[in-house]
Amino acid sequence: ANLKPVCGLNNMDLCVEEKKALIESLMAMSKEELEQNIENDRLDKKLFDEMFNKEAERLSREYEELIQAKEDRLKADSLGLLTAVLSWLTRYQEVKNCRRQEVMNFKNKYPYPNF
């Protein structure tokens, strides 16, 4: 493996100016200041993680509610039944019309006697 040195405390000459300035400003701090900054960063990270987890839980609950609403809607969906009824009525009407036509043909073929 061709590992090359990277920017860091031992290789500041490899750092871009912004990173070099940040390292220099941190090195200028006292031990107490560094410890306080570390503690603040840890607290910020902890608060962010808590906020993130709460928001993720809220979104998860909202997602579950949406899934449940979708399932409830699909259970209550009458589209299939409406389509089946329409199909049945259409077939029924066709049969009824066909029989009506058969009756008319029969009447035309065999008219009622005139008395």
MIDOSE-1310 file (N, C-alpha, C; in nm, 2 decimals, decimal comma, always signed):
residues 115
anlk	+0,08/-0,12/+0,00/+0,00/+0,00/+0,00/+0,09/+0,12/+0,00; +0,05/+0,22/-0,08/+0,13/+0,34/-0,10/+0,06/+0,45/-0,01; +0,09/+0,44/+0,12/+0,03/+0,54/+0,21/+0,12/+0,66/+0,21; +0,05/+0,78/+0,19/+0,13/+0,90/+0,19/+0,09/+0,98/+0,31
pvcg	+0,18/+1,06/+0,36/+0,15/+1,15/+0,48/+0,03/+1,24/+0,44; -0,05/+1,27/+0,54/-0,16/+1,36/+0,53/-0,15/+1,48/+0,62; -0,23/+1,58/+0,60/-0,23/+1,69/+0,69/-0,26/+1,65/+0,83; -0,19/+1,71/+0,92/-0,21/+1,68/+1,07/-0,11/+1,75/+1,15
lnnm	-0,11/+1,72/+1,28/-0,02/+1,80/+1,37/+0,13/+1,77/+1,33; +0,16/+1,65/+1,28/+0,30/+1,62/+1,25/+0,34/+1,66/+1,10; +0,24/+1,70/+1,02/+0,26/+1,73/+0,88/+0,18/+1,86/+0,84; +0,20/+1,96/+0,92/+0,13/+2,08/+0,89/+0,16/+2,15/+0,76
dlcv	+0,28/+2,11/+0,70/+0,31/+2,17/+0,57/+0,23/+2,11/+0,46; +0,16/+2,00/+0,49/+0,07/+1,94/+0,39/-0,08/+1,99/+0,40; -0,10/+2,08/+0,50/-0,24/+2,13/+0,52/-0,27/+2,25/+0,43; -0,39/+2,26/+0,40/-0,44/+2,38/+0,33/-0,44/+2,49/+0,44
eekk	-0,43/+2,62/+0,39/-0,42/+2,73/+0,48/-0,53/+2,73/+0,59; -0,65/+2,70/+0,56/-0,76/+2,71/+0,65/-0,74/+2,60/+0,76; -0,70/+2,48/+0,72/-0,68/+2,38/+0,82/-0,56/+2,41/+0,91; -0,46/+2,46/+0,85/-0,34/+2,50/+0,92/-0,37/+2,61/+1,02
alie	-0,45/+2,71/+0,99/-0,49/+2,81/+1,08/-0,57/+2,76/+1,19; -0,66/+2,66/+1,17/-0,74/+2,60/+1,27/-0,65/+2,53/+1,37; -0,56/+2,45/+1,32/-0,47/+2,37/+1,41/-0,39/+2,47/+1,49; -0,34/+2,57/+1,43/-0,26/+2,67/+1,51/-0,34/+2,74/+1,62
slma	-0,47/+2,77/+1,58/-0,55/+2,84/+1,69/-0,58/+2,74/+1,80; -0,60/+2,61/+1,77/-0,63/+2,51/+1,87/-0,50/+2,49/+1,96; -0,39/+2,49/+1,89/-0,26/+2,47/+1,97/-0,23/+2,59/+2,06; -0,29/+2,70/+2,03/-0,26/+2,82/+2,11/-0,35/+2,82/+2,24
mske	-0,45/+2,73/+2,24/-0,54/+2,72/+2,36/-0,47/+2,65/+2,48; -0,52/+2,69/+2,59/-0,47/+2,62/+2,71/-0,53/+2,48/+2,72; -0,48/+2,40/+2,81/-0,53/+2,26/+2,83/-0,68/+2,28/+2,88; -0,71/+2,37/+2,97/-0,84/+2,39/+3,02/-0,94/+2,43/+2,91
eleq	-0,89/+2,52/+2,82/-0,98/+2,57/+2,71/-1,01/+2,45/+2,62; -0,91/+2,37/+2,59/-0,93/+2,26/+2,50/-1,03/+2,16/+2,57; -1,01/+2,13/+2,70/-1,10/+2,04/+2,77/-1,24/+2,10/+2,77; -1,26/+2,23/+2,79/-1,39/+2,29/+2,78/-1,45/+2,28/+2,65
nien	-1,37/+2,30/+2,54/-1,42/+2,29/+2,40/-1,46/+2,15/+2,37; -1,38/+2,05/+2,42/-1,42/+1,91/+2,40/-1,55/+1,88/+2,47; -1,57/+1,93/+2,59/-1,69/+1,90/+2,67/-1,81/+1,97/+2,60; -1,79/+2,09/+2,55/-1,90/+2,16/+2,48/-1,94/+2,08/+2,35
drld	-1,83/+2,04/+2,28/-1,86/+1,96/+2,15/-1,93/+1,83/+2,19; -1,89/+1,76/+2,29/-1,96/+1,64/+2,33/-2,11/+1,67/+2,37; -2,13/+1,77/+2,44/-2,26/+1,81/+2,48/-2,35/+1,85/+2,36; -2,29/+1,92/+2,27/-2,36/+1,96/+2,14/-2,39/+1,83/+2,06
kklf	-2,30/+1,74/+2,06/-2,32/+1,61/+1,98/-2,43/+1,53/+2,05; -2,43/+1,53/+2,19/-2,53/+1,45/+2,26/-2,67/+1,52/+2,24; -2,68/+1,65/+2,25/-2,81/+1,72/+2,23/-2,86/+1,70/+2,08; -2,76/+1,70/+1,99/-2,80/+1,68/+1,85/-2,85/+1,54/+1,83
demf	-2,78/+1,44/+1,89/-2,82/+1,30/+1,88/-2,96/+1,28/+1,94; -2,99/+1,34/+2,05/-3,12/+1,33/+2,12/-3,23/+1,39/+2,03; -3,20/+1,51/+1,98/-3,29/+1,58/+1,89/-3,32/+1,49/+1,76; -3,21/+1,44/+1,71/-3,22/+1,36/+1,59/-3,31/+1,23/+1,62
nkea	-3,28/+1,16/+1,73/-3,36/+1,04/+1,76/-3,50/+1,07/+1,79; -3,53/+1,18/+1,85/-3,67/+1,22/+1,88/-3,74/+1,25/+1,74; -3,68/+1,32/+1,65/-3,74/+1,35/+1,52/-3,75/+1,22/+1,44; -3,65/+1,13/+1,45/-3,66/+1,01/+1,38/-3,78/+0,92/+1,43
erls	-3,80/+0,92/+1,56/-3,91/+0,85/+1,62/-4,05/+0,91/+1,57; -4,05/+1,05/+1,57/-4,17/+1,11/+1,53/-4,21/+1,08/+1,38; -4,10/+1,08/+1,30/-4,12/+1,05/+1,16/-4,16/+0,90/+1,14; -4,11/+0,82/+1,22/-4,14/+0,68/+1,22/-4,29/+0,66/+1,26
reye	-4,33/+0,73/+1,36/-4,47/+0,72/+1,40/-4,56/+0,77/+1,29; -4,52/+0,88/+1,23/-4,60/+0,94/+1,12/-4,61/+0,85/+1,00; -4,50/+0,78/+0,97/-4,49/+0,68/+0,86/-4,59/+0,57/+0,89; -4,58/+0,52/+1,02/-4,67/+0,40/+1,05/-4,82/+0,45/+1,05
eliq	-4,85/+0,57/+1,09/-4,99/+0,62/+1,08/-5,03/+0,63/+0,93; -4,94/+0,67/+0,84/-4,97/+0,68/+0,70/-4,99/+0,54/+0,64; -4,91/+0,45/+0,68/-4,93/+0,31/+0,63/-5,06/+0,25/+0,68; -5,10/+0,28/+0,81/-5,22/+0,23/+0,86/-5,34/+0,29/+0,79
aked	-5,33/+0,42/+0,76/-5,44/+0,49/+0,69/-5,45/+0,44/+0,55; -5,34/+0,41/+0,48/-5,35/+0,35/+0,35/-5,41/+0,21/+0,36; -5,37/+0,13/+0,45/-5,43/-0,01/+0,47/-5,58/+0,00/+0,50; -5,62/+0,10/+0,58/-5,76/+0,12/+0,61/-5,84/+0,16/+0,49
rlka	-5,78/+0,25/+0,41/-5,84/+0,29/+0,29/-5,86/+0,18/+0,19; -5,76/+0,10/+0,18/-5,77/-0,02/+0,09/-5,87/-0,12/+0,13; -5,88/-0,14/+0,26/-5,98/-0,23/+0,31/-6,12/-0,17/+0,28; -6,14/-0,04/+0,30/-6,27/+0,02/+0,28/-6,30/+0,05/+0,13
dslg	-6,20/+0,03/+0,04/-6,21/+0,06/-0,10/-6,32/-0,02/-0,16; -6,41/+0,05/-0,22/-6,53/-0,01/-0,28/-6,51/-0,02/-0,44; -6,40/+0,01/-0,49/-6,38/+0,01/-0,63/-6,40/-0,12/-0,69; -6,35/-0,23/-0,63/-6,37/-0,36/-0,68/-6,52/-0,40/-0,68
llta	-6,59/-0,37/-0,57/-6,73/-0,40/-0,56/-6,81/-0,32/-0,67; -6,78/-0,19/-0,68/-6,84/-0,10/-0,78/-6,83/-0,16/-0,92; -6,70/-0,20/-0,95/-6,67/-0,26/-1,08/-6,75/-0,39/-1,10; -6,76/-0,47/-1,00/-6,83/-0,60/-1,01/-6,98/-0,57/-1,03
vlsw	-7,03/-0,48/-0,96/-7,18/-0,45/-0,97/-7,21/-0,39/-1,11; -7,12/-0,30/-1,16/-7,14/-0,24/-1,29/-7,13/-0,35/-1,40; -7,04/-0,44/-1,39/-7,02/-0,55/-1,48/-7,15/-0,64/-1,48; -7,19/-0,67/-1,36/-7,31/-0,76/-1,35/-7,43/-0,69/-1,41
ltry	-7,45/-0,56/-1,38/-7,57/-0,49/-1,44/-7,56/-0,48/-1,59; -7,44/-0,46/-1,64/-7,42/-0,46/-1,78/-7,46/-0,59/-1,85; -7,41/-0,70/-1,79/-7,45/-0,83/-1,84/-7,60/-0,85/-1,83; -7,65/-0,82/-1,71/-7,80/-0,83/-1,69/-7,88/-0,76/-1,80
qevk	-7,84/-0,63/-1,82/-7,90/-0,55/-1,92/-7,89/-0,61/-2,06; -7,78/-0,66/-2,09/-7,76/-0,72/-2,22/-7,85/-0,84/-2,24; -7,86/-0,93/-2,13/-7,94/-1,04/-2,14/-8,09/-1,00/-2,15; -8,13/-0,90/-2,07/-8,26/-0,85/-2,07/-8,30/-0,80/-2,21
ncrr	-8,21/-0,72/-2,27/-8,23/-0,66/-2,40/-8,24/-0,78/-2,50; -8,15/-0,87/-2,49/-8,15/-0,99/-2,58/-8,29/-1,06/-2,57; -8,34/-1,08/-2,45/-8,46/-1,15/-2,44/-8,58/-1,07/-2,49; -8,57/-0,93/-2,47/-8,67/-0,84/-2,52/-8,68/-0,85/-2,67
qevm	-8,56/-0,86/-2,73/-8,55/-0,87/-2,88/-8,61/-1,00/-2,92; -8,58/-1,11/-2,85/-8,64/-1,24/-2,88/-8,79/-1,24/-2,88; -8,84/-1,17/-2,77/-8,99/-1,16/-2,76/-9,04/-1,08/-2,88; -8,98/-0,97/-2,91/-9,03/-0,89/-3,03/-9,02/-0,97/-3,16
nfkn	-8,91/-1,04/-3,17/-8,90/-1,13/-3,29/-9,02/-1,23/-3,29; -9,04/-1,29/-3,18/-9,15/-1,39/-3,17/-9,28/-1,33/-3,20; -9,31/-1,21/-3,14/-9,44/-1,14/-3,17/-9,45/-1,10/-3,31; -9,34/-1,06/-3,38/-9,35/-1,03/-3,52/-9,37/-1,15/-3,60
kypy	-9,31/-1,26/-3,56/-9,33/-1,38/-3,64/-9,46/-1,44/-3,62; -9,51/-1,43/-3,49/-9,64/-1,49/-3,46/-9,73/-1,38/-3,39; -9,79/-1,30/-3,48/-9,87/-1,19/-3,42/-9,99/-1,24/-3,35; -10,04/-1,16/-3,26/-10,16/-1,19/-3,19/-10,28/-1,19/-3,29
pnf	-10,37/-1,29/-3,27/-10,48/-1,29/-3,36/-10,57/-1,17/-3,33; -10,63/-1,11/-3,44/-10,73/-1,00/-3,42/-10,87/-1,06/-3,41; -10,93/-1,04/-3,31/-11,07/-1,09/-3,29/-11,16/-0,97/-3,29
